[in-house]
Amino acid sequence: MMKEKLIRGITAALNGIYSIFKLFPVKKKITYISRQSNVLPVDFDLVIREMERRHPEYQQVALIKMIGKSIPEKIGYCFHIFRQMYHIATSEMVVLDTYCIAVSVLQQRKSLVVIQMWHALGAMKKFGYSILDKGEGTKRSLAEAMRMHKNYTYIFSSSEFCCRFFAEAFHASMDQMVVMPLPRLDLLCDSEHIADVEEDILRHYPQLADKRKKTIVYAPTFRKEGGSFEEKELEAAAERLAEAIDYGRYNLVAKFHPLSGITLRNENVIQDKIFSTIDFCQMADAVILDYSAVVFEISMLGKPMYFYAFDYDSYMESRDVYIDFKKYVPGIITGDPQKLMAAIDNNESDPRRQNEFRDLMISRPKSSSYTGDVADFFEKVLREQQERKRQ
């Protein structure tokens, strides 16, 4: 209770400061905010470049910064919030890919358009309001104090089927939902980009050029900090999987989440921290997943998928997923690494099921590209803003 009262007191003070920022004139500006990493997200990069090409008169501002774990990093992020406040107050549109404190807790101008372009494609594991007071979820009292996911004008969803899941996660109405898959999907069918990625990966890992071996990518979902038992359980399960691999026939690439502290003892495993999971999956012969939203990109790539669900019961109890997992995921589900490898050996994948899953979860682009669709929508919103100003 004391924590929530402190948050409300700080929010009131920030709103006082923000009222000064709102006295500055609104500019032809779109601000993009992320705390997912310290590197410009590829979805933002693609849209920014397209909007710069179409509308050079608009300023595109990217505020990309993780909060960090140390005290100095947290203090640094507090100062970063003031920078966010200035740009939010003077922008016509703000685009997010995660929760943003300054957007949700502050009183925004009625004319401000806020678009939530969530960083995960599709709706797999539950998040946001779907898991309040559960396992990895936020406490309801804290979510209310922080006004979690408030002040959004529009929320992007990968398909009509996924709209209701995103609406639940953000505690939003269906009127706010816009079917708009993420721009990064364009890169999955860009032959020049794929060739560049493969060349770069082989430069770092020349052993993957050996065509006598197939490459398996293992990409488990992130277990949130604080779930130490789950992290240890994942590490132990990954070790069992690594021991089940015939390294005379396969390469195993382990792609753990950047925030994960897992390091496997098996020296045969490529434990990459340079490239994205999707970059590696583009040159994989098979992909091993669990409950990760990466499944949607893999379905677009058409790679054989296998599901290593060693903690299925406990995960569904503590975190859960939006879809009927066993009904929809297009691949064998097992917690036994030996059975998993037997399925990969026998190429037990079903392209028809994968295509059905892809078409259900990811809508086709309306124009020639997903990036173009997003830019078209931005243009439409900006035109509507200008029309309202003239009225």
Summary of the structure (lengths in Angstrom):
residues: 391
radius of gyration: 21.9
end to end distance: 45.8
largest distance: 70.9
contacts: 1200
relative contact order: 0.12
helix: 48%
strand: 13%
